[in-house]
């Protein structure tokens, strides 16, 4: 029995050692590939930014007439009003290296600003939608969340609340559309969003 145990223990040690060495090699290779790409990216000349998918905020289509006594809503409207004069681009899922390779090193600051504006946009839209939902304005909140989805947001709450709204309206095909939209995301949140949406669909079918 002791011999069997010893043999098993030695085998386990060998397996662990081989696994560690393999992971170390993979890590070194990934690190080398990263720095090779980064070095190449640092020498890419600036390219025009005309082909970027700039986002325009249709503030005139949003429910700005509601909840004027709510400071949070007024703040959201003010933030979005300021953003209308700025350039906004959804660059979720793009690393700085990716952006430099695609558009040139000198454009990285501009692109970072555009992406930061996008982050503020989708967070503000969801904050406003939350306030509307709390006040019972589901349809009006859906307008904000639908726009956010159309821009490729990866804010999971936006998808989940919108799915709940469409389910409550009996518009189940719209939830399928949300899943399709989520499947096109570049975000690391993609799989979690899709899973939650599918789970919500199953819950509705079972109810």
C-alpha positions in Angstrom: 0.0 0.0 0.0 2.8 2.4 0.9 4.5 1.6 -2.4 1.3 2.4 -4.3 0.9 5.6 -2.4 4.5 6.6 -3.0 4.2 5.9 -6.7 1.0 7.9 -6.9 2.6 10.8 -5.0 5.6 10.8 -7.3 3.3 10.8 -10.4 1.4 13.7 -9.0 4.6 15.7 -8.4 5.7 15.0 -12.0 2.4 16.1 -13.4 2.4 19.3 -11.4 6.0 20.0 -12.4 5.2 19.5 -16.1 2.1 21.7 -15.9 4.1 24.5 -14.2 6.8 24.4 -16.8 4.2 24.4 -19.6 2.4 27.4 -18.1 5.7 29.2 -17.6 6.6 28.6 -21.3 3.2 29.8 -22.4 3.4 32.9 -20.2 6.9 33.8 -21.5 5.7 33.3 -25.1 2.6 35.5 -24.5 4.7 38.2 -22.8 7.2 38.2 -25.7 4.3 38.4 -28.3 2.8 41.3 -26.3 6.0 43.3 -26.2 6.7 42.6 -29.9 3.2 44.0 -30.8 3.7 46.9 -28.4 7.1 47.8 -30.0 5.6 47.6 -33.5 2.6 49.7 -32.4 4.9 52.5 -31.2 6.2 53.1 -34.7 2.8 53.2 -36.5 2.2 56.6 -38.1 -1.0 58.5 -37.3 -3.9 57.6 -39.5 -7.1 59.6 -40.2 -9.9 59.0 -37.7 -12.7 59.7 -40.2 -13.8 56.1 -40.2 -14.6 55.9 -36.5 -18.2 55.2 -35.6 -18.9 58.5 -33.8 -22.0 58.5 -31.6 -24.5 61.3 -31.7 -26.8 61.8 -28.7 -30.5 62.3 -29.8 -31.3 64.3 -26.7 -34.4 65.7 -28.3 -35.8 62.1 -28.4 -35.3 61.5 -24.7 -37.8 62.1 -21.9 -36.3 65.4 -20.7 -39.8 66.6 -19.6 -40.1 64.1 -16.8 -38.9 64.3 -13.1 -37.7 67.8 -13.1 -37.8 67.7 -9.3 -35.3 64.9 -9.3 -31.7 66.2 -8.9 -30.2 63.0 -10.2 -32.2 63.2 -13.4 -31.3 66.9 -13.9 -27.7 66.0 -13.5 -28.0 63.3 -16.1 -29.6 65.6 -18.6 -26.9 68.2 -17.9 -24.1 65.6 -18.5 -25.6 64.4 -21.7 -26.2 68.0 -22.9 -22.4 68.6 -22.4 -21.5 65.4 -24.2 -23.5 66.4 -27.3 -20.6 68.7 -28.3 -17.9 66.1 -27.8 -16.7 63.3 -29.9 -17.8 59.9 -28.5 -16.7 56.5 -29.7 -17.2 53.1 -28.2 -13.8 51.4 -28.1 -14.7 48.8 -25.5 -12.5 45.7 -26.0 -9.7 47.6 -27.7 -6.4 47.7 -25.9 -4.0 50.7 -26.2 -1.8 48.5 -28.3 -4.7 47.6 -30.7 -5.5 51.3 -31.1 -1.9 52.3 -31.8 -1.6 49.6 -34.4 -4.8 50.6 -36.1 -4.7 54.4 -35.8 -1.1 55.4 -34.8 0.6 56.2 -31.6 0.0 59.9 -31.8 -3.8 59.4 -31.7 -3.9 57.4 -28.5 -4.8 60.4 -26.3 -7.6 61.5 -28.5 -9.0 58.0 -28.7 -8.8 57.6 -25.0 -10.8 60.8 -24.6 -13.4 59.6 -27.0 -13.8 56.3 -25.2 -14.0 58.0 -21.8 -16.8 60.1 -23.2 -18.5 56.9 -24.2 -18.1 55.4 -20.7 -19.7 58.5 -19.2 -22.5 58.3 -21.8 -23.7 54.8 -21.1 -23.3 55.1 -17.3 -25.4 58.3 -17.4 -28.1 56.7 -19.6 -28.4 53.9 -17.1 -28.5 56.2 -14.1 -31.3 58.2 -15.8 -33.1 55.0 -16.7 -32.9 53.7 -13.1 -34.6 57.0 -11.9 -37.4 56.6 -14.4 -38.0 53.0 -13.6 -38.2 53.8 -9.9 -40.8 56.4 -10.7 -42.8 54.0 -12.8 -41.9 55.3 -16.3 -40.9 52.0 -17.8 -41.6 52.9 -21.4 -39.6 56.1 -21.2 -36.7 54.3 -19.5 -36.7 51.8 -22.3 -36.0 54.6 -24.8 -32.7 55.4 -23.0 -31.7 51.8 -22.6 -32.5 51.0 -26.3 -30.2 53.8 -27.4 -27.5 52.5 -25.1 -27.8 49.0 -26.6 -27.7 50.5 -30.1 -24.3 51.9 -29.3 -22.9 48.6 -28.1 -22.9 49.2 -24.4 -21.6 46.4 -22.1 -23.5 47.6 -19.0 -25.2 44.4 -18.0 -28.0 46.2 -16.0 -29.1 47.9 -19.2 -29.7 44.6 -21.0 -31.3 42.9 -18.0 -33.8 45.7 -17.2 -34.6 46.1 -20.9 -35.3 42.4 -21.1 -37.6 42.5 -18.1 -39.5 45.4 -19.7 -39.9 43.6 -23.0 -41.0 40.4 -21.2 -43.6 42.4 -19.3 -44.9 43.7 -22.6 -45.1 40.2 -24.1 -42.4 41.2 -26.7 -40.3 38.2 -26.3 -38.7 38.5 -29.8 -37.2 41.7 -28.5 -35.3 39.8 -25.8 -33.9 37.5 -28.6 -32.8 40.7 -30.3 -31.0 41.8 -27.2 -29.2 38.5 -27.1 -28.1 39.0 -30.7 -26.8 42.5 -29.9 -24.9 41.1 -26.9 -23.3 38.4 -29.1 -21.7 41.2 -31.1 -19.9 42.8 -28.1 -16.1 42.9 -27.8 -16.4 43.2 -24.1 -15.3 40.7 -21.4 -18.8 41.1 -20.1 -20.3 39.5 -23.2 -20.7 35.9 -22.0 -22.2 36.9 -18.7 -24.7 39.2 -20.3 -25.7 36.5 -22.8 -26.1 33.9 -20.1 -28.2 36.2 -17.9 -30.5 37.1 -20.8 -31.0 33.5 -21.8 -31.7 32.6 -18.2 -34.3 35.3 -18.0 -35.9 34.0 -21.2 -36.1 30.5 -19.7 -37.6 31.8 -16.5 -40.3 33.6 -18.5 -41.0 30.4 -20.5 -41.3 28.4 -17.3 -43.6 30.9 -15.6 
